[in-house]
């Protein structure tokens, strides 16, 4: 195995290190089975190219998968962790686990090596309340003066918060329509609110 010391700026965002056909097969699997977005897939390709660069040159799927072993995965991850920050390590762990699981599911490998890659840990937000108590939302609503455009807007935001759990920062705009407010928010259908 070669030593892993390729700077980030040298590695292309193109699939040049992938064996012919494998990239498209992985892409199809990621989009249809895993349901990932194109942008996420582009990031996975970037990180998998780094892993492939570590493994060295190969010209076919068989040669690539012959080079992937528990020792190679462990050595790569140790070297990668020494030269990259936590965000990059999380992306690498995610991409590598997904690729190894794909390789096993599509019979490129006879065993699933994805368990050798540490799972991405997501910190729980235990101290941040997930839901505001009804009393807090009611207190917010009663403190708003509804006789001005700003008060009318603020009241509509509180109504969205109370009804749909929408955060104020996700609200894109309001439009007054005959005593009703049309609330537009991310990932929500248009709603008419009193």
Short mmCIF file of the C-alpha atoms (twelve columns), coordinates in Angstrom:
data_MODEL
# 
_entry.id   MODEL 
# 
loop_
_atom_site.group_PDB 
_atom_site.id 
_atom_site.type_symbol 
_atom_site.label_atom_id 
_atom_site.label_alt_id 
_atom_site.label_comp_id 
_atom_site.label_asym_id 
_atom_site.label_seq_id 
_atom_site.Cartn_x 
_atom_site.Cartn_y 
_atom_site.Cartn_z 
_atom_site.pdbx_PDB_model_num 
ATOM 1   C CA . UNK A 1   0.000   0.000   0.000   1 
ATOM 2   C CA . UNK A 2   1.188   3.492   -0.733  1 
ATOM 3   C CA . UNK A 3   1.442   6.114   1.974   1 
ATOM 4   C CA . UNK A 4   -1.557  8.450   1.978   1 
ATOM 5   C CA . UNK A 5   -0.326  12.034  1.556   1 
ATOM 6   C CA . UNK A 6   -2.340  13.544  -1.280  1 
ATOM 7   C CA . UNK A 7   -3.421  17.121  -0.495  1 
ATOM 8   C CA . UNK A 8   -7.111  17.889  -0.876  1 
ATOM 9   C CA . UNK A 9   -6.476  20.437  -3.625  1 
ATOM 10  C CA . UNK A 10  -4.781  17.827  -5.848  1 
ATOM 11  C CA . UNK A 11  -7.645  15.353  -5.852  1 
ATOM 12  C CA . UNK A 12  -10.216 16.000  -8.566  1 
ATOM 13  C CA . UNK A 13  -13.959 15.870  -7.986  1 
ATOM 14  C CA . UNK A 14  -14.170 13.601  -11.028 1 
ATOM 15  C CA . UNK A 15  -14.513 9.824   -10.944 1 
ATOM 16  C CA . UNK A 16  -11.115 9.276   -12.607 1 
ATOM 17  C CA . UNK A 17  -9.976  6.687   -10.052 1 
ATOM 18  C CA . UNK A 18  -13.019 4.437   -10.469 1 
ATOM 19  C CA . UNK A 19  -12.884 1.272   -12.598 1 
ATOM 20  C CA . UNK A 20  -15.046 1.498   -15.746 1 
ATOM 21  C CA . UNK A 21  -18.731 0.876   -15.049 1 
ATOM 22  C CA . UNK A 22  -18.435 0.632   -11.264 1 
ATOM 23  C CA . UNK A 23  -19.022 4.341   -10.644 1 
ATOM 24  C CA . UNK A 24  -22.272 4.313   -12.612 1 
ATOM 25  C CA . UNK A 25  -23.452 1.161   -10.847 1 
ATOM 26  C CA . UNK A 26  -22.698 2.698   -7.432  1 
ATOM 27  C CA . UNK A 27  -24.340 5.967   -8.508  1 
ATOM 28  C CA . UNK A 28  -27.514 4.157   -9.586  1 
ATOM 29  C CA . UNK A 29  -27.605 2.205   -6.302  1 
ATOM 30  C CA . UNK A 30  -27.095 5.353   -4.215  1 
ATOM 31  C CA . UNK A 31  -29.812 7.312   -6.008  1 
ATOM 32  C CA . UNK A 32  -32.449 4.584   -6.247  1 
ATOM 33  C CA . UNK A 33  -31.879 2.324   -3.241  1 
ATOM 34  C CA . UNK A 34  -30.400 4.718   -0.686  1 
ATOM 35  C CA . UNK A 35  -32.236 7.795   -1.995  1 
ATOM 36  C CA . UNK A 36  -29.300 10.195  -1.647  1 
ATOM 37  C CA . UNK A 37  -29.144 13.581  -3.360  1 
ATOM 38  C CA . UNK A 38  -26.745 14.264  -6.244  1 
ATOM 39  C CA . UNK A 39  -24.769 16.694  -4.064  1 
ATOM 40  C CA . UNK A 40  -24.284 14.043  -1.378  1 
ATOM 41  C CA . UNK A 41  -23.201 11.557  -4.007  1 
ATOM 42  C CA . UNK A 42  -20.635 14.028  -5.375  1 
ATOM 43  C CA . UNK A 43  -19.157 14.304  -1.879  1 
ATOM 44  C CA . UNK A 44  -19.064 10.515  -1.527  1 
ATOM 45  C CA . UNK A 45  -17.194 10.253  -4.845  1 
ATOM 46  C CA . UNK A 46  -14.642 12.782  -3.602  1 
ATOM 47  C CA . UNK A 47  -13.974 10.800  -0.427  1 
ATOM 48  C CA . UNK A 48  -13.989 7.417   -2.151  1 
ATOM 49  C CA . UNK A 49  -11.433 8.756   -4.645  1 
ATOM 50  C CA . UNK A 50  -9.159  9.392   -1.651  1 
ATOM 51  C CA . UNK A 51  -9.575  5.793   -0.524  1 
ATOM 52  C CA . UNK A 52  -8.909  4.519   -4.053  1 
ATOM 53  C CA . UNK A 53  -5.774  6.717   -4.280  1 
ATOM 54  C CA . UNK A 54  -4.535  5.060   -1.094  1 
ATOM 55  C CA . UNK A 55  -5.091  1.586   -2.561  1 
ATOM 56  C CA . UNK A 56  -2.992  2.427   -5.621  1 
ATOM 57  C CA . UNK A 57  -3.673  1.778   -9.286  1 
ATOM 58  C CA . UNK A 58  -6.121  -0.790  -10.598 1 
ATOM 59  C CA . UNK A 59  -7.788  -1.265  -13.940 1 
ATOM 60  C CA . UNK A 60  -10.743 -3.474  -13.110 1 
ATOM 61  C CA . UNK A 61  -13.322 -4.123  -10.412 1 
ATOM 62  C CA . UNK A 62  -11.645 -7.397  -9.483  1 
ATOM 63  C CA . UNK A 63  -8.262  -5.795  -8.832  1 
ATOM 64  C CA . UNK A 64  -9.867  -3.065  -6.738  1 
ATOM 65  C CA . UNK A 65  -11.809 -5.484  -4.558  1 
ATOM 66  C CA . UNK A 66  -8.760  -7.754  -4.184  1 
ATOM 67  C CA . UNK A 67  -6.923  -4.791  -2.631  1 
ATOM 68  C CA . UNK A 68  -9.695  -4.049  -0.129  1 
ATOM 69  C CA . UNK A 69  -9.026  -5.985  3.060   1 
ATOM 70  C CA . UNK A 70  -9.599  -5.453  6.787   1 
ATOM 71  C CA . UNK A 71  -5.933  -4.466  7.175   1 
ATOM 72  C CA . UNK A 72  -6.064  -1.991  4.268   1 
ATOM 73  C CA . UNK A 73  -9.245  -0.380  5.621   1 
ATOM 74  C CA . UNK A 74  -7.857  -0.065  9.147   1 
ATOM 75  C CA . UNK A 75  -4.488  1.328   8.023   1 
ATOM 76  C CA . UNK A 76  -6.173  3.825   5.719   1 
ATOM 77  C CA . UNK A 77  -8.548  5.083   8.404   1 
ATOM 78  C CA . UNK A 78  -5.717  5.497   10.930  1 
ATOM 79  C CA . UNK A 79  -3.611  7.471   8.436   1 
ATOM 80  C CA . UNK A 80  -6.617  9.510   7.347   1 
ATOM 81  C CA . UNK A 81  -7.511  10.395  10.934  1 
ATOM 82  C CA . UNK A 82  -3.994  11.717  11.551  1 
ATOM 83  C CA . UNK A 83  -4.162  14.230  8.728   1 
ATOM 84  C CA . UNK A 84  -7.842  15.274  8.575   1 
ATOM 85  C CA . UNK A 85  -10.302 16.988  10.875  1 
ATOM 86  C CA . UNK A 86  -13.479 15.564  12.406  1 
ATOM 87  C CA . UNK A 87  -15.800 16.736  9.615   1 
ATOM 88  C CA . UNK A 88  -13.684 15.134  6.918   1 
ATOM 89  C CA . UNK A 89  -13.360 11.947  8.972   1 
ATOM 90  C CA . UNK A 90  -17.154 11.738  9.331   1 
ATOM 91  C CA . UNK A 91  -17.627 12.148  5.574   1 
ATOM 92  C CA . UNK A 92  -14.981 9.485   4.908   1 
ATOM 93  C CA . UNK A 93  -16.573 7.066   7.372   1 
ATOM 94  C CA . UNK A 94  -19.993 7.601   5.830   1 
ATOM 95  C CA . UNK A 95  -18.765 7.201   2.233   1 
ATOM 96  C CA . UNK A 96  -16.605 4.176   2.970   1 
ATOM 97  C CA . UNK A 97  -19.307 2.370   4.964   1 
ATOM 98  C CA . UNK A 98  -21.816 2.977   2.178   1 
ATOM 99  C CA . UNK A 99  -19.423 1.790   -0.528  1 
ATOM 100 C CA . UNK A 100 -18.403 -1.373  1.369   1 
ATOM 101 C CA . UNK A 101 -22.047 -2.220  2.053   1 
ATOM 102 C CA . UNK A 102 -22.812 -1.715  -1.671  1 
ATOM 103 C CA . UNK A 103 -19.863 -3.970  -2.621  1 
ATOM 104 C CA . UNK A 104 -21.165 -6.762  -0.408  1 
ATOM 105 C CA . UNK A 105 -24.809 -6.404  -1.480  1 
ATOM 106 C CA . UNK A 106 -23.806 -6.580  -5.157  1 
ATOM 107 C CA . UNK A 107 -21.503 -9.594  -4.600  1 
ATOM 108 C CA . UNK A 108 -18.259 -7.764  -5.397  1 
ATOM 109 C CA . UNK A 109 -17.049 -8.945  -1.988  1 
ATOM 110 C CA . UNK A 110 -17.902 -12.176 -0.189  1 
ATOM 111 C CA . UNK A 111 -18.264 -10.513 3.226   1 
ATOM 112 C CA . UNK A 112 -19.507 -7.202  4.531   1 
ATOM 113 C CA . UNK A 113 -16.524 -5.124  5.674   1 
ATOM 114 C CA . UNK A 114 -18.583 -2.008  6.420   1 
ATOM 115 C CA . UNK A 115 -18.579 -2.854  10.131  1 
ATOM 116 C CA . UNK A 116 -14.812 -2.209  10.194  1 
ATOM 117 C CA . UNK A 117 -15.500 1.482   9.562   1 
ATOM 118 C CA . UNK A 118 -16.638 3.310   12.693  1 
ATOM 119 C CA . UNK A 119 -20.222 4.497   12.526  1 
ATOM 120 C CA . UNK A 120 -20.743 8.224   12.263  1 
ATOM 121 C CA . UNK A 121 -21.687 9.510   15.678  1 
ATOM 122 C CA . UNK A 122 -24.192 12.316  15.870  1 
ATOM 123 C CA . UNK A 123 -24.270 14.265  19.100  1 
ATOM 124 C CA . UNK A 124 -27.685 14.246  20.709  1 
ATOM 125 C CA . UNK A 125 -29.067 17.628  21.603  1 
ATOM 126 C CA . UNK A 126 -30.200 16.574  25.061  1 
ATOM 127 C CA . UNK A 127 -30.088 20.042  26.584  1 
ATOM 128 C CA . UNK A 128 -32.002 21.780  23.820  1 
ATOM 129 C CA . UNK A 129 -35.776 21.394  24.121  1 
ATOM 130 C CA . UNK A 130 -37.308 19.716  21.091  1 
ATOM 131 C CA . UNK A 131 -40.761 21.184  21.759  1 
ATOM 132 C CA . UNK A 132 -41.744 24.436  23.397  1 
ATOM 133 C CA . UNK A 133 -44.412 23.997  26.055  1 
ATOM 134 C CA . UNK A 134 -47.855 25.303  25.121  1 
ATOM 135 C CA . UNK A 135 -47.610 27.916  27.891  1 
ATOM 136 C CA . UNK A 136 -44.518 29.477  26.252  1 
ATOM 137 C CA . UNK A 137 -46.148 29.637  22.834  1 
ATOM 138 C CA . UNK A 138 -49.350 31.101  24.315  1 
ATOM 139 C CA . UNK A 139 -47.319 33.743  26.184  1 
ATOM 140 C CA . UNK A 140 -45.602 34.705  22.932  1 
ATOM 141 C CA . UNK A 141 -48.946 35.019  21.168  1 
ATOM 142 C CA . UNK A 142 -50.550 37.217  23.847  1 
ATOM 143 C CA . UNK A 143 -47.605 39.631  23.851  1 
ATOM 144 C CA . UNK A 144 -47.994 40.602  20.183  1 
ATOM 145 C CA . UNK A 145 -49.786 43.808  19.130  1 
ATOM 146 C CA . UNK A 146 -51.794 42.789  16.030  1 
ATOM 147 C CA . UNK A 147 -52.715 46.310  14.936  1 
ATOM 148 C CA . UNK A 148 -49.544 46.844  12.857  1 
ATOM 149 C CA . UNK A 149 -48.128 44.989  9.837   1 
ATOM 150 C CA . UNK A 150 -45.169 43.777  11.913  1 
ATOM 151 C CA . UNK A 151 -47.487 42.545  14.665  1 
ATOM 152 C CA . UNK A 152 -49.710 40.803  12.118  1 
ATOM 153 C CA . UNK A 153 -46.595 39.105  10.666  1 
ATOM 154 C CA . UNK A 154 -45.311 38.086  14.107  1 
ATOM 155 C CA . UNK A 155 -48.709 36.679  15.026  1 
ATOM 156 C CA . UNK A 156 -48.729 34.590  11.852  1 
ATOM 157 C CA . UNK A 157 -45.250 33.236  12.662  1 
ATOM 158 C CA . UNK A 158 -46.418 32.220  16.144  1 
ATOM 159 C CA . UNK A 159 -49.510 30.598  14.604  1 
ATOM 160 C CA . UNK A 160 -47.272 28.584  12.258  1 
ATOM 161 C CA . UNK A 161 -45.060 27.639  15.175  1 
ATOM 162 C CA . UNK A 162 -48.022 26.532  17.249  1 
ATOM 163 C CA . UNK A 163 -49.788 24.637  14.459  1 
ATOM 164 C CA . UNK A 164 -46.954 23.053  12.473  1 
ATOM 165 C CA . UNK A 165 -43.837 23.331  14.606  1 
ATOM 166 C CA . UNK A 166 -42.276 25.688  12.071  1 
ATOM 167 C CA . UNK A 167 -39.314 27.718  13.273  1 
ATOM 168 C CA . UNK A 168 -39.429 31.434  12.583  1 
ATOM 169 C CA . UNK A 169 -36.237 31.266  10.513  1 
ATOM 170 C CA . UNK A 170 -37.826 28.844  8.026   1 
ATOM 171 C CA . UNK A 171 -40.668 31.169  7.130   1 
ATOM 172 C CA . UNK A 172 -39.979 32.768  3.759   1 
ATOM 173 C CA . UNK A 173 -42.782 35.300  3.551   1 
ATOM 174 C CA . UNK A 174 -46.346 36.236  4.281   1 
ATOM 175 C CA . UNK A 175 -48.993 37.698  2.128   1 
ATOM 176 C CA . UNK A 176 -52.214 39.120  3.554   1 
ATOM 177 C CA . UNK A 177 -55.303 37.823  1.719   1 
ATOM 178 C CA . UNK A 178 -58.696 39.042  2.965   1 
ATOM 179 C CA . UNK A 179 -58.026 38.597  6.670   1 
ATOM 180 C CA . UNK A 180 -56.000 35.412  6.105   1 
ATOM 181 C CA . UNK A 181 -52.252 34.931  5.979   1 
ATOM 182 C CA . UNK A 182 -50.606 32.786  3.370   1 
ATOM 183 C CA . UNK A 183 -47.558 31.213  5.046   1 
ATOM 184 C CA . UNK A 184 -44.730 29.965  2.915   1 
ATOM 185 C CA . UNK A 185 -42.111 27.821  4.597   1 
ATOM 186 C CA . UNK A 186 -39.453 25.311  3.622   1 
ATOM 187 C CA . UNK A 187 -40.701 21.777  2.998   1 
ATOM 188 C CA . UNK A 188 -44.332 22.809  3.600   1 
ATOM 189 C CA . UNK A 189 -47.232 23.181  1.302   1 
ATOM 190 C CA . UNK A 190 -48.760 26.600  1.117   1 
ATOM 191 C CA . UNK A 191 -51.136 27.071  4.067   1 
ATOM 192 C CA . UNK A 192 -53.878 29.629  4.706   1 
ATOM 193 C CA . UNK A 193 -53.908 30.635  8.345   1 
ATOM 194 C CA . UNK A 194 -56.365 32.831  10.282  1 
# 
